[in-house]
Amino acid sequence: MPGWGCMPEISYKELGTHLKKIKDPAAVHPPQAYLLYGEELLYKKAFDLLVDFLIPPADRLTGCEPVDGAPGSIRDAVNRANTYAMHPGNKIIAVQESRIFYGNQEKEELIEKAKEAFRREDVQKAAKYVLSLLGQHQLSLDDVTHPENLSALLPDEGGETENKWFHEIIRHCIDQGLSVPSGNRPDQFLTTAIEKGFPRGNYLVLTTDMVDKRRALFKCFNDKGMVVDCSVPKGDRRADRLIQEEVLRNRMAAILETSKKNMAPRAFALLHEMTGFDLRTFSNNLEKLVLFTGERPAITEDDVRAVLERSKQDPIYALTGAISDRNPAQSLKLLDSLLQAGLHPLQVFTAIVNQLRKLILIKYFIRSPYGREWQSAMPYDGFTKGVLPAMAAYDQALVDLLSEWDEMLTGAETEGWHVDVGGKAKKKRKQQKRKLPEDLLVAANPKNPYPIYLTLKKADNFSMTELTDFYIRLGDTDMKLKRSAMNPKLVLEETILGICRKQ
């Protein structure tokens, strides 16, 4: 392969330079299989470079086909890579966020996918996941009718009753005459396909956050294709910390260059300290700071403290934020972390309830005459100048309305005369106006407006119908957590996935 040399595995830093040296991809016959692994933001950037190299801009829309990264979808990806393109030119099959190197976690992933499809009443899709699961473990449809095989395959979720969904899927497979696919594991199937090769002009790109370099699949990518290492060392050695800081600084430079802002060294150090090395979290927080500072060109230490202090002190805030962003992967990851840290499931549930209630209140404001100025793309400065005062007026109108209702209901009793037990007439003291609970206000703390701004943006991720429907369903979650023998974590996961799923 002239132009590519003998360098199947390279760093993400080298990829751009390496591709620029090759002026004509067709003349050098690039590898047909690529493995990009490591930090998500880094391998996504490497993926974009590969797409730009292999597919002309005019063919980008039809030339790149994404495939879900579940192990059960590998067969579909290979079939697509072996299919000639309908249009002339190159074609990329992109297996995104693959879990193929996750070992035994493949089983858990397929079980969750099958359960989720079954909850949506998509039995046909659920059957595909179950059949793939059986194929990996070399089990037939008859095998799983034996309790010992079933108990080894499924986690203990409360016995036969909780596994009813699985039996219904098996019954569907038998009724429809479906069969378990080849006993080859997905990695074995993919290894064979890569070694055989794909039609000319077809390329398979697999992205993942982790690999096992001992596996035959990794060696196959290394020998027959190209491996791009997008990982960053996570250790505490000085050398590791220097690499981590370099990656964060490069990411900061890219974000600030786009927004034409700068960040003081002490502000960067504080952001790094409060975030740790988590490239996605660091990037999200930096983008929040860009919005927070508005037209100001410089981001200061005070800005970092104002925006990030709450999420540092209250980790459950990160969970409710991920749920409001409808990010299922991040939400489940944070849920697992909180429960492992000892937080009670009912505490998590209460936080979810409070967040949905807050989103519903915000949605009512947006739909009211007071919320007409709000727009999803509104910058932070526009919010503080136009929308925040309207929210204060909305809250005051609500306070005034409830005070009027109080006066109407208490009416004659407010300042009337009454006779006490001793027979003496006394004038009743005038009742004080009730103070409106803060959880009914849309701008309870106007002196700290940035969290209010973020909640407005998150409310735009939902319709009012969705929010009220979810809120009603939380009653069922409450019953399951308090009165059933179901695993609380699974109950919360089901609730979170229901909220995050876009209708």
N, C-alpha and C positions, 0 to 999 in steps of 0.2 A: 504494500500500500504506500506508494510514493507520496511524500508530503506529510504523512502521519508518523512515520518513523516507528521505532519500537518503544512506545510509551503508552501502553493501554491505560495505566492509572496516573492521573495528574491531579494537581490541586485546582480548586475553583479559581485561584488567583492566576493560574497559568492558562486557563481555558480561552479567555478572550484573546490573549496574545497569540496563542497557538492557532486559533481559527483565522485571525487576520493575515497570517502568513500564507494561507491557502486562498488563492484568488478564484479558482474554479473548482467547486466541490465535486462536480461530475467527473473531472479529470483524474481525481485521486481515489475514487471509489471509497468513500468514508465507511467506517464500520456501521453495521445495521442494528446494533444493540448497544444501548447506553444505560449505565447505572449511575445515578446521582444521589449521593447519600450525605447525611449530616444535618446541619441547621436548616430549618425550613426556608427561611428567607434567602439563604445563600443558594440552596439548590434550586429555588424558583428562579433566581437571577441567572444561574447557569443554564437552566432549561430555556429561558428566553433567548439566551445567546445561541443555543443550539438550533432553536426554531428559526431564528433570523438567518442562520448559516445555511440550513438545509432547505428552507422553503421561501421562495420569493414573496415579497409583501402582498402582491396581487392574489396569491393562492393561499394566504394565511387562513382565511375563513373556512375553506373546504379541505385544506391540506393537513389539519391537525385534529385528531379524534381523541378526546379524553375518555378514559375508562376508570371506573371506581377501583380503589386499591384493595378491596377485599380479596382474600386468597381465592375465593370461589369464582372471581371474574377473570382469572388468568387465562383460562381456556378461551373465553370470549376475546380477550386481547390478542392472543396468538392467532385465532381464526381471522380476525380483522387484518393482522399483519400479513397473513398469507393470502389475502384477497386483493386482487388487482384493483387499483384505483379507478373510479368511474371517470375521473378527469385526468388529463395528461399532467405529468409533473410528479414531484415527490409527495409522499404521505407519511405522517408521523402518528403512531399509536402511542398515546401517553398514559401509562399506568400511574396514576397520581396517588401519592401518599400510601404506597404499598405496605402491607403488613406481612409480606411473604417471608421475611427473616425473623419474625417474632416467635418462632418455635411453637410451644404449646398454647400461646395466646391466640393462635389462629383459631383454635377450637372455640374459645370464648367469643371471639369476634363473630364467627359464623352463627353461633347460638343467639347472640344479641340481634344480629341482622335478621335471622329467621323469626325471632319473637316480635321484633318491631314490624316486620311485614305482616305477620299474623294479626297483630293488633289493628293494623290498617285494613284487615280483611282481604289482603292480597295473598291468598293461599298459594297461588301459582309461583309467585316470587319466593315465598317462604319455603316452598318445596325445593326450589333450586339450591337454596343455602343448605337445607337439611341433606339433600342428596350429595352435595359436595362434601359436607362434613362426614357422611358415612363413607364416601369414597376414600377420603384421607385416612380413615381409621380401618379401612378394609372390612367394613361391615355391610351386610345385606339388609334389605327391608325386613326379612324374617328374623335376622339376628337381634334386632332391637326389641323384639317382642319378649325376649328373655330379660328378667329383672336385673341379672348381674351385668349384662352388657349395657343396659340403659343407665344403671347407676354409675358405671365407669365413664359414660359419655356425658351425662348431664350433671350439673352441680346439684347438691342437695338443697332444694328450694322449698321444702315442706312436704315432700312425698308425692304420692300418685296424683293427688288432686292438682297440685301446682304444675305437673308435667302433662296435664290434659291437652294443652296446646300442641305438644309434640306428637302425641298419639293421633290427633286429628289430622295433622300434616302427613303422617305415615299412612293413615287410612286413605287420604286423598291421593297419595302417590300410587298406592296399590289399585285403587279404583280407576285411575287414569292410565294404568299400565306403564308408569314411569319406571326407569331403572337407574341404579346407582352407576355413576360414571366410572371410568377406569380407576383401578386402585392406585395409580401413580399420584404421588403428592404433587401439589402445584409447582414446587420448585423443581422436581424431577421432570415434569411435563415441559416447563419453560426451558430448562437446560437442554433437553432434546431438541426443542424448536430452534433455539439459538444456534446450536451446533449444525443443524440442517440448513439454516439460512432462510431468508425471506425473498420474495420476488424483488427484482432490482427496482430501486426507488422507494421501497418501503422500509421504514425505520421504527424500531420499538425503543421507547425511552421509559425507564422505570425510576421513580423518585421515592425515597424513603428516609426516615430519620435515623435508622440504625441498620447495621448489617452484621452478619457473622462471617468473617473472612475464612473460616474453616470449611464452610459449606461449598459443595460442588458448584452451586449456582454462582456464587461470587467468583470462583476461579474461572468459570465459563465466560462471564462478562469480561473478566480480565484478559483471557486468552483470545476470545473471538470478537470482543467489542471494545468498549472504552468505559472506564470507571473514573468518575470525577468526585474527588474527596472534598466535600463541603463541610467537614466536621471542624469543631473547635475544641481544643482540650479543656476539660472541666475541672482540672486539678487546682490545688492551691500553691503549687510551686511558683517561684517568681517568673520562670519562663512561660508557664501557662497563663499567669495573670497578664503578662505583657502582650501575649497573643490575643487574649480576650479583650483587653483595652484597645488594641489596634483595630479589632473588628468593630467594636462599638464606636470608635472615633470615625471610622470610615462610614458607618451607617449614619452617624450624626451629620457628617459633612454632606452626604447625599440629600438628607431631608432638609437641612438648613439652606443648602444651595437653591433648592426649588422654591423655598419660601422667602429667600433673600434676608435671612436673619443670621445672627451670630450668638454664640453662647460663651459666657465667661468660663475660664478653666475651673473655678471653684464650683460653679453651677453644674458643670459636667461631672465633677468628682462627686457632688452630692447626689445627682441623678443616678450615677453608677452605684453609689453606696446603697441607695434606697431600693434600687431595682435588682442589683446583683447581675450576674451574667445570664440574662434571658433576652435574647435578641428581639423576639416579638414584643415582649412586654416593654423593653427599652424603647423600641420604635413607636409603639402605641402611646407611651407616656410622652415622648418627645413631640409627637403630633398633637397631643392635647396641649402641650406648652405653646406650640405654634399658634393654636387657636386662642389660647388664653391671653397671650400677649398682644393680640390684635395687630395694630399698625406699628407698635413699638419694635424696633429692629433687634434689640438685645434681650436675651433670656437670662434672668438673674437667679441667685440662690433663693430669694424670697418667692419668686414665681414657682420654683420647684417645690418648695415647702407648701405653698398654697394649694397646688394641684394634687400633690402626691401624699400628703401626710395622712389623709383619711384612709386610703387604701392600704397603707403600711400598717396602721394601727388596727384596722378592722378587716381581716382577711375574708370574712363572709361578704363584705361589700364587693370584692372581686367576683364572687360567685353570682350574686344578683346582677352584677353588671354584665357578666358573660351570658346569663340567661336572657337579659333584656336585649343583648346584641344578637340573640338567636344563634349562638355558637355552641352546638351540642358537644363537640369534642372538648373544648376548653371547660365547659360547664361540668361535664362528668369528671374531668381531671381534678378540678377544684373541689368538687363534692367528695371525691375519694380522699383527697388531702385533708379536708376538714374533719371527716369522720375518723380517719386514722389518728388525727391530733386529739381526738376525744370529745369533739362537739356532739351533743345529743341530736339525733335525727329530728326531734320536734323543734329544736332551736333553728335548724336549717329550714324546716317547713315554715316556721313563723316568719323567717326572713323573706322567703319566697312570697308568702301571702302579703306581707307589707309592701313588697316591691310591686306586685300586681295592683294592689290598691292605689299605690302612688301613681302608677302609669294610667290607671282609669281616671283618677282625678285630673291629671295633666291632660288627658284626652278630652275630658269635658271642657276644660279651659280652651283648648285649641278649637273646639267646635263652637264655642260661645262667641258673641260679638267682640269680646275683649281680646280674643286670640287671633284676630284676622291678619295681623301683621306677621305672625310666625311663619317661617318657611324652613324646610329641612336644610337647605344650603346656606342659611343665614350665618354670617360670621359672628364671632363672639361680641365684637363691638356693637354691631347692630342689635343684638339681643339686649345688651345692657342699656342701650339708649332708648329702644322702642318697646320691647316686649316685657322687660322686667317691671317697668312702671305700670304696664297694663295688668300684670299679674298681681301687683300690690292692690290696684283698684278692684280687681276681681275678688280678692280675698276680703277687702273692706266691704264690698257690696254683699258678700255672703254673711259677714258678721252683722251688718245692719239688718239684713233680712231676718236672720234668726232672732235678733233682738226684738224686732217687730212682732214676730210670732210669740215670743215670750210674753210681751205686753198684752197681746190679744188673749192669750190663754189664761194669764193670771188676772187681767182686767180689774174687776171690782175688788179683788182680794189684796191688791198691791198696797193701797193706801186706806183701806176701809177700817171701820171700827169693829172690835170684837170684845166679847165678855170673857174674862178669865175665870178660873175655877172659883175664885173668891167672890165673884159677882161684880168686880170693879171693871168699869169700861176703860179700855186702853186703845190707843191708836197704834196700829201695826207699823213697824218700821218698814221703810221702803226697801223692796228687794233689790239687791245688786244684780247688775247684768251678768249673765254667765259668760265666762271666757271660752271662746271657741277652741276646741282641742287642736293642737298644731298639726295633727295628722290629717286634718280636713283642709288645711291651707296648701295652696300650690306653691307659695313662696314663703315658707315658714321662717327661713333665715336669709332675708334679702342681703345681709351684709356679706354673705358668702355665696355669690351668685353662680359660680362656675358649675357646681354639682347640679343646680337647677337647669342650667343650659344643657348639660349632658343628658338629663332625664327627659327633657323635651325632645332631643334628637332620638333617644331610644324609644320614646312613645310612637315615633313615626314608623317604627318597625312593625307595628301592629295595627289592625283595624279595631274599632270599638267592639264589633261583634266578637272578634277573637278574644279580646281581653275579658269581656263579660262571660263568655263561654268557658274560658280557662278558670276564671274565678269560681264559677259554679262547680266545675269539676274538682276543685280543691277540697270540696266537702267530702268527696269520695276518698281522696287521699288521706284526709284527716281520720276518717273511719278506719281505713286500712292500717294506719300507723298506730292507732290507739286500741283497736279491738280485734285485729286479725293476727294470725301467726306468721304472716308473710315477712320475708326479709326486708327490714326498713330501707336498706340501701337500694334494693331493687324497686321498691315502691317509689322512692324519691327519683330514681333514674327514669322510671316510666313517666312520672309527672314532668320532669325537666325535658325529656325528649318530646313529649306532647306539646310543650310550650315552644320549644325551639323549632319544631317542624313547621316549615312555611306552608300555608294552606294554598 
